[in-house]
Amino acid sequence: MPKKGHIPERTCIVCRKKLPKKELLRLCVKGNQIILDRSQKEGGRGAYFCVECFSKIKNLKVWRKLFRALRVKK
């Protein structure tokens, strides 16, 4: 019987649900831009969104949470 390995968990910054890392989308800061990190291996500070909350990204409150999580000035 194969061993189950450790599954890393991350928290969505909007709804605060803890989910496996692979089920979340990661945004990070690269240079002076916020980019979608598809490989989830880019360096730097990142913020995680679940798929449902990522669709709410047009909301101003979500942007404030994102800037705070990434420690970026508006």
C-alpha positions as CSV (number, residue, x, y, z in Angstrom):
1,M,0.0,0.0,0.0
2,P,1.5,3.4,-1.0
3,K,2.2,6.0,1.6
4,K,0.2,9.2,1.5
5,G,2.5,12.2,1.4
6,H,2.0,15.6,2.9
7,I,-0.5,17.7,1.0
8,P,0.3,21.5,1.5
9,E,-2.7,23.6,2.4
10,R,-3.2,27.3,1.8
11,T,-5.9,29.8,2.7
12,C,-8.1,31.8,0.3
13,I,-7.6,35.5,1.2
14,V,-11.3,36.3,0.5
15,C,-13.4,33.5,2.1
16,R,-10.6,32.2,4.4
17,K,-11.2,28.5,3.4
18,K,-8.3,26.2,3.8
19,L,-7.8,24.0,0.7
20,P,-5.1,22.0,-0.9
21,K,-2.6,24.2,-2.7
22,K,-3.3,22.7,-6.1
23,E,-7.0,23.7,-5.9
24,L,-6.2,27.4,-5.5
25,L,-5.0,30.1,-7.9
26,R,-1.9,32.1,-6.9
27,L,-1.2,35.7,-7.7
28,C,2.2,37.1,-7.0
29,V,4.3,40.2,-7.5
30,K,7.0,40.1,-10.2
31,G,8.8,43.4,-10.8
32,N,6.0,46.0,-10.4
33,Q,3.2,43.8,-11.7
34,I,0.8,41.4,-10.2
35,I,0.7,38.2,-12.2
36,L,-1.1,34.9,-12.2
37,D,1.4,32.3,-11.1
38,R,0.3,29.2,-13.0
39,S,3.1,26.9,-11.8
40,Q,2.8,28.2,-8.2
41,K,6.6,28.3,-8.1
42,E,7.4,31.9,-8.8
43,G,9.5,33.6,-6.2
44,G,8.2,36.4,-4.0
45,R,5.1,37.0,-1.9
46,G,1.9,35.4,-3.2
47,A,-1.8,35.4,-2.4
48,Y,-4.2,32.5,-3.0
49,F,-7.8,32.5,-4.2
50,C,-10.3,29.7,-4.6
51,V,-12.0,29.5,-8.0
52,E,-15.3,31.0,-6.6
53,C,-13.6,34.0,-5.1
54,F,-11.4,34.7,-8.1
55,S,-14.5,35.6,-10.0
56,K,-15.2,38.3,-7.5
57,I,-11.8,40.0,-8.2
58,K,-13.6,43.0,-9.8
59,N,-14.9,43.9,-6.3
60,L,-13.0,46.8,-4.7
61,K,-12.8,45.0,-1.3
62,V,-11.1,42.0,-2.9
63,W,-8.5,44.3,-4.4
64,R,-7.8,45.8,-1.0
65,K,-7.3,42.4,0.5
66,L,-5.0,41.4,-2.4
67,F,-2.9,44.5,-2.0
68,R,-2.7,43.9,1.8
69,A,-1.7,40.3,1.4
70,L,1.0,41.1,-1.2
71,R,2.2,44.1,0.8
72,V,1.8,46.3,-2.3
73,K,1.0,50.0,-2.2
74,K,-2.1,51.1,-4.2
